[in-house]
Amino acid sequence: MSNIPIPFNKPNLFGGETEKISDLFQVGRIGGDWEFTKKCQELLEIESGAAKVFLTSSCTHALEMAAILLDFEQGDEVIIPSYTFVSTANAFLLRGGRPIFVDIDPKTLNLDPLRVEEKVNIRTKAIVPIHYGGVSAEMKSICEIAERHGFHVVEDNAHGLFGRYRGKALGSFGTLATQSFDEAKNFTCGQGGALVVNDPSLVERAEVIRDRGTNRGKFFRREADRYQWVDLGSNYALSEINAAILLFQLENRERIQARRKMIWERYRDSLDAWAKCTGSTLPHVPSDCIPSYHIFYILFPERQIRDSLIDKLAEKKISCLSHYSPLHLSLAGKKLGYKEGDCPVAESLSERLLRLPLFFDLKTEDQTRIIDVILESKI
């Protein structure tokens, strides 16, 4: 058996990206908001049905734009799962908002709608579900709660690009949604993101916020006679170099997704019987969902079993990782008044979850090595 190290992740880089960058240097514009940015945005708008998509320098910055766009201020509350990345909370804290952490569904690891209703009050301004691993949250229930109480839905779709729920694209349900294109995602440009604007009435202001709070876009389109500062904002635009890389990746989306699906399904099919025998759990995909195949994980009955398998895999030079620590138990979360026991499902699952390598270039023989080590482990 080969002993060549298997990384947890390897960014998609096919070689065609360099041709796009070469084309970019022929054009001579490398800042932002030029040809490659526009092509990426148009492709994403067609795929999602969004009123407008704005490429950003990161998903974090897209979330920050969302908080500004929804006029978050001191005392406003945002409901988010505790089991998520820190940016989901920080973006709203930066505007004076308070994150209200809610527990997750033990099957999908997404925000539990049954817990959401308990946290709604007159200060609730938005809810931010994530689609963990690329499997949709229960958006029907979440959107109904938001509509009933009159607050916004912002989908943190960092994991879910090209996944679907009830036939609709993930990222198309909320007032706003965000995307991530960092090197760990299905589609990457090194570092990047996008703000998806599904409410047409917010498009004009989103453009202003992204462009330092100025009316630069309208001025360049000759829709304004002066270029001036008009609102809050910052420089959230993605460079054309990143956009050129991203465009090639998005143009090859069917190829990328087909390969990831094949790897994901092989893990599932090979480990299903083993998981049942050991009391472990594999990703659950509801019948009305098509995942993005972003993450494949094993949920073990005990932390010690997970940690032991991590060690065994490491001995074979195979890198596997756990994932989020619940935000409510972080140092920052405790400063907000949260404590152990507030989100018991997230607390338990975070101790027992292991993510397996899943990337486009994962060789069949390397995936076989990973599967064999797991099947041979005595747990």
N, C-alpha and C positions, 0 to 999 in steps of 0.2 A: 504493500500500500504506500502511495506517495506520502512524503512528509513535508511537502511544500506548504508554507503557511496559507491559510484561507482567511482573508480579512472579513470583517463583518459587513463592510460596504466598500464598493468601488464605483466612483462616479461614471456615468455613461459618457464616454468620449469616443466617437466613431471615426474621427479624422475629417469628416466633411465640414466640421465646424471651422476648420482653418480656411476653407474656401470661402465661407461666408465672411470671415474676418478680412481676407484678402480683398473681397468685393468692397467691404467697408472702407478700406484704405484707398481704393480707387475713387470712391465717392468723396472721401475727405471730411466726413462729419463723424466724430466719435463721441460727442457729448451725450445728449439724450433727446428723445422725442423726435427722432428723424425716421428714416425709411424702415429700419429693422424693428424699432419699437412699434411703429404703426402696424406693420405686418403681423407681429405677434399679437397685438391687441385685437386686430380684426379677426384673426383665427380663433382666439379665445371667445370673442363675442359671438361668433357664428356657432361654436360648439356649445356655449352655455345659454345663448339667448339673452344675454345681458344687454341692458341699455348702453353700457359703456364699461370697458375694462381699461385700467391704468396700470402699466408696469411700474413697479416701485423697486427701490434698492434692497428691500427685504420684506418678508411677510410681517415682521415686527413693525416696520414702518407703515405697512398697509393697515395694520390694526390701530396704530396711532392716528392715522388719517381718519379711520372710522370713528374714533372717539371724538376727534375735533368736529367732524362732519355732523355728528349727532348731538353736538353742543353739551358734552359732558362737563359738569362742574361740581364743586364741592357739595357733598351730600347725596349725589345721585348714586344709585346702586346698579351693579351689573351682575347677573347670575351666570356663573361659569362652573364647569366641572373642576373638582380639585385635582383630578388626574389629567393634567394637560401641561403644556410648556409654559414657562414663566411669562412669556410675552403676552399671552392671552389676558393675564391679570395686569401686568405693568402698563400696558397701553392706556388703560382706563384710570389707573392710579395716578398716572402723570397728569391727567386732566382734573384730578380731585375726586374721582369716583371711588367707590368702595366695592371690592370684589366680594360677592356672596357665594361662597363655595358650596357646591351641592354634590352629593354622592353619585356614583355611577351604577349603571345596570350591570350586574355580574355576568350577563351573557355576552353583551357587545362591548362593554367597557366604555360606553358612551353615557352622556348625561341621562339621568333617570327622570323621565317626566313626572313620575309619581312624587318625587322629592321636590320638584321645581315649584309646584303649586303652594307648598308649605312656606316658601321663601318670598313669595310675591307680596309687595306692599306698595304704598303710594310713592315711594322713592325709587321703585324699580324702573329703570330707563331702557334696559336692553338685556337680552339673554344671548350668550355666545356658546353655542354647542360646537364641539369638534366632531369629526368623523374618524374615530380612532382606527388606525391601520388601514383606512380607506373604506370602512364599512359604515354606512350612513347611520346617524342618530335617528331616533324616532321623530322625524320632522313633522309628520301630521299632527301629533299631539303637541309638540313644542310650538308650532305655528298657531295652533288653536288657542293655546294658553296666552301667547303674546297678543293675539288679536282680541281675545276676550278682555284682557286687562289694558290694552292700548300701549304696549311698548314694542321696541324694535327687536328683530332677530338679526344677528351678525354671525354668519357661518365662518368659523375658523376652519378653512378647508385645506390646511397645509398638507394633510395626508390623502385627500380625496379626489384630486383632479381626474376627471373622466370616469369616476364612479357614478352610480345612479341609484335613485330611490323612487320606486313607483313609476319608473320610466323617465323621470326627469333628472337632469344633470345635478350632481352635488355642487353647491355654490349658487344655485338658482332659486333657492327658497327664501332666503333672508332679504331684508332691505339692502344689506351689503354682505359681501363675502370676501375672504382673503385667500390668497394662494402663496405657496412657497416654492422657490426654485433653488434652494441651497443644494450642496453637493450630496446630501443624504436622500434627496427626493427622487421620484421616478423620472422627473425632467429637471435638468439643472443647467445653470449658467454660472456656477461657482457660488454666487450669492445673489439672490434676487427674489422678488415677490410680485404680487398684483393685488390691486383693490378692484373688486367686481361690484359695480353699481347697478342694482336691479331696479331702483326707483329713479325714473327719468328726471324727476324734479331735483335730484341731488347731483346730477352730472356736472352742471356748470360750476357749482361751488367746490366739488371734488377736484376739478381741474385747477382752480385757484389755490386750494390748500396744498396741492402737490407741487405747485410752482412758486413756492416761497410766499404765498399769499398775494400774488400779483395777478393782473389780468393779461399776462404775456400772451396766452393762447389767443384770446379775443383780439389783441392788438395785432398779432401776426396774421390773423385771418381778416384783418381790416374791419373788425366789428366794433372796435373802440378807437377813438382818435388819439388817446394817450396811453402809454405804458406806465402803470402805477401800482402802488401797494393798496390793496383793497380789503384784506381779511387776514386772519391767522394763517400760518402755513410754514413750510420748511422745504428744503430741497429733497424731495422724495423720489425723484426720477431715476430710472435705471440708465446706465451708460449704453451707448450703441454697441460697444464691444460685447458686453454681456448679452444684449438683445440679439446680436448676430448669432452667438452660440445657442441661445435659447430657441431661436427660430428654427435652426436645423433640427434640434431635438423635437420640437413640436411637429415639424413636418414629418418626422419619423415616429409619430405617436402610436400608430397601429402596430408597427414592428416592436417597439419597446413594450407596449402593454401585452402583446401576445406572448413575448418571452417571459415576462414577469408572471403572467397567468400560468404558464406551463410550469415554472419553478414552484409557485405557490401551490398549485394543485398536486404536484408530485409529493411535496411535503405532506399535504393533507392525506393523500391516498396511502402513502407509505407508513405514516405514523398513526393512523386512525385506530387500528386494532390495538396497537401498543398503548396508546393513550387510555383507551377504555379499560385495559387490564391493569394499568398503574394508577388509575384514579386521576389522571391528568386531563386537561381540557385543551382543545385546539380552537382556533378562531371560529366564532359562530356567525354565520351569514344568514340573516332572515330571508325568507322567500321573496320579499319585495325589493331586495337589494342586489345590485351588481357592484362588487368591490373594485377598488382601484389597484388592488394587489400590492399595497405599499409595505405592509408588515406581515410576517408570519411569526406567530408566537406559540409557546407552550406555557400553560398555566398549571403549575405543579400543586399537589396537595399540601406540601410543606416547603418552607424556605430552605431548610437544610438539604432537601433533595435537589432543589434547583442549584444551590451553591456547589454541591458535590458534582453535578453534571457539568457546570461551568469549568470546574477544575479538570475534569476528565477530558473535556473538549480542548482545553488549553494545552494539556499534555500532548495532544495530537496536533497542536498548532492551529486550532480552529477557534476563531474569535466569535463569541456570542455574548450578547449584552442584555442586562435588565433594561428598565425604562424609567419613566418618571417617578420621582418621589412626590407624594401628595403635597400640593402647595400649601394646604392649610396647616401642615406640620413643619413647614420650613421656618427658618428664623423670622423671615418677613411675615409669614402667615400667623405665627404666634404673637407677633407684635400687634396684629390686627384683632387679637382676642380669641383666635381659634385654638383648639386643644385636641388631644388624642381622643378618639371616639366620636368626633363630629361627622366624619365620613368613613364609617367602618369598612364598607366594601372596598373603597379605594385603598385604605390602609392595608387591608389583607392582601388584595391582588398585587399591589406594588412589590410586596415581599416575595411573591411566588412566580412572577412572570419572567420569561426568558425569550428574547428575540433571536431568530436564526438568520444567518446570512441570506440576503435576498437582493441580488443586483443582476443587471443584464448580462454581464460577462461571467457569471457563475457557471463553471463547466459542469457537465453532467457527472463526470467522475468525481469532482469535488463535492457535489451535492450527495452523491452516493456515500462518500467518506463521512459526511456529517450525519446522514441517516443511520449508517451502520454503527457509529459510535453511540448514538442514542438508543438504538434497538438492543445493543449489546450491554448497555449499562444495567446494573442491577439496582433498581430503586424500589 
